[in-house]
Amino acid sequence: MSDSVAELFHQDGIRYFSKTAHPRMGGYRESSPLWRGTSKNKKKRLDYNHNRTTKEDAYRRLHANRVTYSHEYIGAGT
């Protein structure tokens, strides 16, 4: 499904980025010629680690050390 949505953006000339922490989804994109890893691919989310105190910030701090996959959809013709 994400390939289809990304392709619609790609056809309109819009760059499409996606991030996931799911190992299978990340693994699929790692091996797919349709996706290219970004500079933040397979890295810890250190930008999530800050000292604010809202509920959302607590959630981010909880996942700050979780490795995520970050890719750009490049399509079949690229």
N, CA, C and O atoms as a GROMACS GRO file, in nm:
protein
  312
    1MET      N    1   0.082  -0.119   0.000
    1MET     CA    2   0.000   0.000   0.000
    1MET      C    3   0.088   0.126   0.000
    1MET      O    4   0.058   0.222  -0.070
    2SER      N    5   0.195   0.124   0.080
    2SER     CA    6   0.279   0.244   0.085
    2SER      C    7   0.348   0.269  -0.049
    2SER      O    8   0.372   0.384  -0.086
    3ASP      N    9   0.379   0.163  -0.123
    3ASP     CA   10   0.437   0.182  -0.257
    3ASP      C   11   0.338   0.254  -0.349
    3ASP      O   12   0.376   0.342  -0.426
    4SER      N   13   0.212   0.216  -0.340
    4SER     CA   14   0.109   0.277  -0.426
    4SER      C   15   0.089   0.425  -0.394
    4SER      O   16   0.081   0.509  -0.484
    5VAL      N   17   0.081   0.457  -0.266
    5VAL     CA   18   0.065   0.597  -0.225
    5VAL      C   19   0.188   0.678  -0.266
    5VAL      O   20   0.176   0.788  -0.320
    6ALA      N   21   0.306   0.622  -0.240
    6ALA     CA   22   0.430   0.691  -0.277
    6ALA      C   23   0.438   0.714  -0.427
    6ALA      O   24   0.485   0.818  -0.472
    7GLU      N   25   0.393   0.617  -0.504
    7GLU     CA   26   0.397   0.631  -0.650
    7GLU      C   27   0.308   0.746  -0.698
    7GLU      O   28   0.343   0.816  -0.792
    8LEU      N   29   0.193   0.764  -0.634
    8LEU     CA   30   0.105   0.876  -0.671
    8LEU      C   31   0.176   1.010  -0.650
    8LEU      O   32   0.168   1.098  -0.736
    9PHE      N   33   0.243   1.026  -0.538
    9PHE     CA   34   0.320   1.148  -0.513
    9PHE      C   35   0.432   1.162  -0.616
    9PHE      O   36   0.456   1.269  -0.670
   10HIS      N   37   0.501   1.051  -0.641
   10HIS     CA   38   0.614   1.051  -0.733
   10HIS      C   39   0.570   1.094  -0.874
   10HIS      O   40   0.640   1.170  -0.941
   11GLN      N   41   0.455   1.046  -0.918
   11GLN     CA   42   0.403   1.083  -1.050
   11GLN      C   43   0.371   1.232  -1.059
   11GLN      O   44   0.376   1.290  -1.168
   12ASP      N   45   0.338   1.292  -0.947
   12ASP     CA   46   0.309   1.436  -0.944
   12ASP      C   47   0.434   1.520  -0.922
   12ASP      O   48   0.426   1.642  -0.910
   13GLY      N   49   0.550   1.454  -0.915
   13GLY     CA   50   0.675   1.527  -0.898
   13GLY      C   51   0.704   1.568  -0.755
   13GLY      O   52   0.786   1.657  -0.731
   14ILE      N   53   0.638   1.504  -0.660
   14ILE     CA   54   0.655   1.537  -0.519
   14ILE      C   55   0.741   1.430  -0.453
   14ILE      O   56   0.712   1.311  -0.465
   15ARG      N   57   0.845   1.472  -0.383
   15ARG     CA   58   0.930   1.376  -0.313
   15ARG      C   59   0.851   1.316  -0.196
   15ARG      O   60   0.778   1.386  -0.126
   16TYR      N   61   0.867   1.185  -0.177
   16TYR     CA   62   0.792   1.114  -0.074
   16TYR      C   63   0.889   1.043   0.019
   16TYR      O   64   0.970   0.961  -0.025
   17PHE      N   65   0.881   1.074   0.148
   17PHE     CA   66   0.966   1.014   0.250
   17PHE      C   67   0.879   0.937   0.347
   17PHE      O   68   0.763   0.972   0.371
   18SER      N   69   0.935   0.830   0.404
   18SER     CA   70   0.861   0.752   0.502
   18SER      C   71   0.957   0.696   0.606
   18SER      O   72   1.070   0.660   0.576
   19LYS      N   73   0.908   0.690   0.730
   19LYS     CA   74   0.987   0.637   0.841
   19LYS      C   75   0.906   0.526   0.907
   19LYS      O   76   0.785   0.538   0.925
   20THR      N   77   0.975   0.418   0.944
   20THR     CA   78   0.911   0.309   1.016
   20THR      C   79   1.009   0.248   1.116
   20THR      O   80   1.130   0.250   1.094
   21ALA      N   81   0.955   0.194   1.223
   21ALA     CA   82   1.036   0.118   1.318
   21ALA      C   83   1.009  -0.031   1.302
   21ALA      O   84   1.070  -0.113   1.371
   22HIS      N   85   0.919  -0.066   1.212
   22HIS     CA   86   0.882  -0.206   1.194
   22HIS      C   87   0.992  -0.278   1.114
   22HIS      O   88   1.023  -0.238   1.002
   23PRO      N   89   1.050  -0.384   1.170
   23PRO     CA   90   1.163  -0.451   1.104
   23PRO      C   91   1.130  -0.508   0.965
   23PRO      O   92   1.214  -0.501   0.875
   24ARG      N   93   1.012  -0.563   0.947
   24ARG     CA   94   0.979  -0.619   0.814
   24ARG      C   95   0.958  -0.510   0.710
   24ARG      O   96   1.004  -0.522   0.596
   25MET      N   97   0.890  -0.404   0.748
   25MET     CA   98   0.870  -0.293   0.655
   25MET      C   99   1.003  -0.230   0.619
   25MET      O  100   1.030  -0.202   0.502
   26GLY      N  101   1.086  -0.207   0.720
   26GLY     CA  102   1.219  -0.151   0.694
   26GLY      C  103   1.304  -0.243   0.609
   26GLY      O  104   1.374  -0.196   0.520
   27GLY      N  105   1.298  -0.372   0.636
   27GLY     CA  106   1.373  -0.470   0.558
   27GLY      C  107   1.327  -0.475   0.413
   27GLY      O  108   1.409  -0.487   0.322
   28TYR      N  109   1.196  -0.466   0.393
   28TYR     CA  110   1.143  -0.463   0.257
   28TYR      C  111   1.198  -0.343   0.180
   28TYR      O  112   1.244  -0.356   0.066
   29ARG      N  113   1.193  -0.228   0.243
   29ARG     CA  114   1.241  -0.107   0.174
   29ARG      C  115   1.391  -0.111   0.152
   29ARG      O  116   1.441  -0.057   0.053
   30GLU      N  117   1.465  -0.174   0.245
   30GLU     CA  118   1.609  -0.187   0.228
   30GLU      C  119   1.644  -0.267   0.103
   30GLU      O  120   1.743  -0.238   0.036
   31SER      N  121   1.563  -0.367   0.072
   31SER     CA  122   1.593  -0.454  -0.042
   31SER      C  123   1.520  -0.414  -0.170
   31SER      O  124   1.547  -0.470  -0.276
   32SER      N  125   1.430  -0.319  -0.161
   32SER     CA  126   1.351  -0.278  -0.278
   32SER      C  127   1.424  -0.174  -0.362
   32SER      O  128   1.482  -0.080  -0.307
   33PRO      N  129   1.423  -0.190  -0.495
   33PRO     CA  130   1.483  -0.087  -0.581
   33PRO      C  131   1.398   0.040  -0.590
   33PRO      O  132   1.442   0.140  -0.648
   34LEU      N  133   1.278   0.038  -0.532
   34LEU     CA  134   1.188   0.154  -0.535
   34LEU      C  135   1.220   0.256  -0.427
   34LEU      O  136   1.176   0.371  -0.435
   35TRP      N  137   1.296   0.215  -0.326
   35TRP     CA  138   1.323   0.300  -0.210
   35TRP      C  139   1.472   0.318  -0.191
   35TRP      O  140   1.551   0.228  -0.219
   36ARG      N  141   1.510   0.437  -0.142
   36ARG     CA  142   1.651   0.466  -0.111
   36ARG      C  143   1.658   0.516   0.033
   36ARG      O  144   1.579   0.601   0.074
   37GLY      N  145   1.752   0.462   0.110
   37GLY     CA  146   1.770   0.504   0.248
   37GLY      C  147   1.816   0.649   0.256
   37GLY      O  148   1.892   0.695   0.171
   38THR      N  149   1.769   0.719   0.357
   38THR     CA  150   1.811   0.858   0.377
   38THR      C  151   1.930   0.862   0.474
   38THR      O  152   1.976   0.757   0.520
   39SER      N  153   1.977   0.980   0.503
   39SER     CA  154   2.091   0.994   0.594
   39SER      C  155   2.056   0.952   0.737
   39SER      O  156   2.146   0.927   0.817
   40LYS      N  157   1.926   0.943   0.770
   40LYS     CA  158   1.885   0.902   0.904
   40LYS      C  159   1.842   0.755   0.910
   40LYS      O  160   1.791   0.709   1.012
   41ASN      N  161   1.863   0.683   0.801
   41ASN     CA  162   1.822   0.543   0.794
   41ASN      C  163   1.903   0.457   0.892
   41ASN      O  164   2.025   0.467   0.898
   42LYS      N  165   1.833   0.374   0.966
   42LYS     CA  166   1.891   0.279   1.062
   42LYS      C  167   1.973   0.346   1.172
   42LYS      O  168   2.076   0.294   1.216
   43LYS      N  169   1.927   0.463   1.214
   43LYS     CA  170   1.995   0.535   1.321
   43LYS      C  171   1.899   0.562   1.436
   43LYS      O  172   1.777   0.567   1.416
   44LYS      N  173   1.953   0.578   1.554
   44LYS     CA  174   1.871   0.613   1.670
   44LYS      C  175   1.816   0.754   1.652
   44LYS      O  176   1.879   0.838   1.588
   45ARG      N  177   1.700   0.779   1.708
   45ARG     CA  178   1.633   0.909   1.695
   45ARG      C  179   1.681   1.003   1.805
   45ARG      O  180   1.606   1.035   1.897
   46LEU      N  181   1.803   1.045   1.795
   46LEU     CA  182   1.860   1.131   1.899
   46LEU      C  183   1.790   1.266   1.907
   46LEU      O  184   1.793   1.331   2.012
   47ASP      N  185   1.727   1.310   1.798
   47ASP     CA  186   1.654   1.437   1.800
   47ASP      C  187   1.528   1.426   1.886
   47ASP      O  188   1.466   1.528   1.916
   48TYR      N  189   1.487   1.307   1.924
   48TYR     CA  190   1.372   1.288   2.011
   48TYR      C  191   1.410   1.304   2.158
   48TYR      O  192   1.321   1.314   2.243
   49ASN      N  193   1.535   1.308   2.189
   49ASN     CA  194   1.581   1.309   2.327
   49ASN      C  195   1.600   1.453   2.374
   49ASN      O  196   1.707   1.512   2.353
   50HIS      N  197   1.500   1.510   2.438
   50HIS     CA  198   1.510   1.646   2.489
   50HIS      C  199   1.442   1.654   2.625
   50HIS      O  200   1.388   1.555   2.673
   51ASN      N  201   1.443   1.768   2.685
   51ASN     CA  202   1.402   1.782   2.825
   51ASN      C  203   1.266   1.846   2.847
   51ASN      O  204   1.241   1.898   2.956
   52ARG      N  205   1.178   1.845   2.749
   52ARG     CA  206   1.047   1.903   2.772
   52ARG      C  207   0.959   1.804   2.847
   52ARG      O  208   0.995   1.687   2.861
   53THR      N  209   0.845   1.849   2.895
   53THR     CA  210   0.768   1.765   2.988
   53THR      C  211   0.623   1.740   2.947
   53THR      O  212   0.541   1.711   3.034
   54THR      N  213   0.589   1.749   2.822
   54THR     CA  214   0.452   1.719   2.781
   54THR      C  215   0.435   1.568   2.767
   54THR      O  216   0.533   1.494   2.766
   55LYS      N  217   0.313   1.523   2.756
   55LYS     CA  218   0.284   1.381   2.739
   55LYS      C  219   0.350   1.327   2.612
   55LYS      O  220   0.407   1.219   2.612
   56GLU      N  221   0.341   1.403   2.504
   56GLU     CA  222   0.401   1.361   2.378
   56GLU      C  223   0.553   1.352   2.389
   56GLU      O  224   0.614   1.262   2.332
   57ASP      N  225   0.613   1.444   2.462
   57ASP     CA  226   0.758   1.441   2.480
   57ASP      C  227   0.802   1.319   2.560
   57ASP      O  228   0.909   1.263   2.535
   58ALA      N  229   0.721   1.278   2.657
   58ALA     CA  230   0.753   1.157   2.733
   58ALA      C  231   0.753   1.036   2.641
   58ALA      O  232   0.839   0.948   2.654
   59TYR      N  233   0.657   1.030   2.550
   59TYR     CA  234   0.651   0.920   2.452
   59TYR      C  235   0.776   0.922   2.363
   59TYR      O  236   0.835   0.817   2.337
   60ARG      N  237   0.815   1.038   2.318
   60ARG     CA  238   0.934   1.049   2.234
   60ARG      C  239   1.060   1.005   2.309
   60ARG      O  240   1.144   0.935   2.254
   61ARG      N  241   1.072   1.048   2.434
   61ARG     CA  242   1.189   1.007   2.513
   61ARG      C  243   1.193   0.856   2.530
   61ARG      O  244   1.300   0.796   2.528
   62LEU      N  245   1.078   0.794   2.547
   62LEU     CA  246   1.069   0.650   2.562
   62LEU      C  247   1.126   0.578   2.440
   62LEU      O  248   1.186   0.471   2.453
   63HIS      N  249   1.108   0.636   2.322
   63HIS     CA  250   1.151   0.574   2.197
   63HIS      C  251   1.277   0.637   2.137
   63HIS      O  252   1.312   0.608   2.022
   64ALA      N  253   1.345   0.720   2.211
   64ALA     CA  254   1.461   0.793   2.157
   64ALA      C  255   1.572   0.700   2.113
   64ALA      O  256   1.645   0.732   2.019
   65ASN      N  257   1.588   0.586   2.177
   65ASN     CA  258   1.696   0.495   2.141
   65ASN      C  259   1.653   0.385   2.045
   65ASN      O  260   1.730   0.293   2.017
   66ARG      N  261   1.532   0.395   1.995
   66ARG     CA  262   1.481   0.295   1.901
   66ARG      C  263   1.533   0.327   1.761
   66ARG      O  264   1.522   0.439   1.713
   67VAL      N  265   1.589   0.225   1.697
   67VAL     CA  266   1.641   0.243   1.561
   67VAL      C  267   1.523   0.242   1.463
   67VAL      O  268   1.434   0.158   1.474
   68THR      N  269   1.524   0.335   1.370
   68THR     CA  270   1.418   0.342   1.270
   68THR      C  271   1.476   0.334   1.130
   68THR      O  272   1.595   0.357   1.108
   69TYR      N  273   1.390   0.300   1.037
   69TYR     CA  274   1.424   0.298   0.895
   69TYR      C  275   1.364   0.424   0.832
   69TYR      O  276   1.247   0.455   0.855
   70SER      N  277   1.443   0.493   0.755
   70SER     CA  278   1.397   0.615   0.690
   70SER      C  279   1.435   0.610   0.543
   70SER      O  280   1.553   0.599   0.509
   71HIS      N  281   1.333   0.617   0.456
   71HIS     CA  282   1.357   0.602   0.312
   71HIS      C  283   1.284   0.709   0.230
   71HIS      O  284   1.186   0.768   0.273
   72GLU      N  285   1.338   0.729   0.112
   72GLU     CA  286   1.272   0.812   0.010
   72GLU      C  287   1.231   0.720  -0.102
   72GLU      O  288   1.308   0.635  -0.147
   73TYR      N  289   1.108   0.739  -0.149
   73TYR     CA  290   1.060   0.662  -0.264
   73TYR      C  291   1.120   0.723  -0.390
   73TYR      O  292   1.108   0.843  -0.413
   74ILE      N  293   1.185   0.640  -0.471
   74ILE     CA  294   1.247   0.690  -0.593
   74ILE      C  295   1.182   0.634  -0.719
   74ILE      O  296   1.209   0.683  -0.828
   75GLY      N  297   1.097   0.535  -0.706
   75GLY     CA  298   1.023   0.480  -0.819
   75GLY      C  299   1.106   0.384  -0.902
   75GLY      O  300   1.226   0.367  -0.879
   76ALA      N  301   1.041   0.321  -0.998
   76ALA     CA  302   1.105   0.217  -1.079
   76ALA      C  303   1.198   0.272  -1.185
   76ALA      O  304   1.295   0.205  -1.222
   77GLY      N  305   1.173   0.389  -1.234
   77GLY     CA  306   1.250   0.442  -1.345
   77GLY      C  307   1.375   0.518  -1.304
   77GLY      O  308   1.442   0.575  -1.390
   78THR      N  309   1.408   0.521  -1.176
   78THR     CA  310   1.520   0.602  -1.129
   78THR      C  311   1.641   0.519  -1.102
   78THR      O  312   1.745   0.572  -1.062
   0.00000   0.00000   0.00000
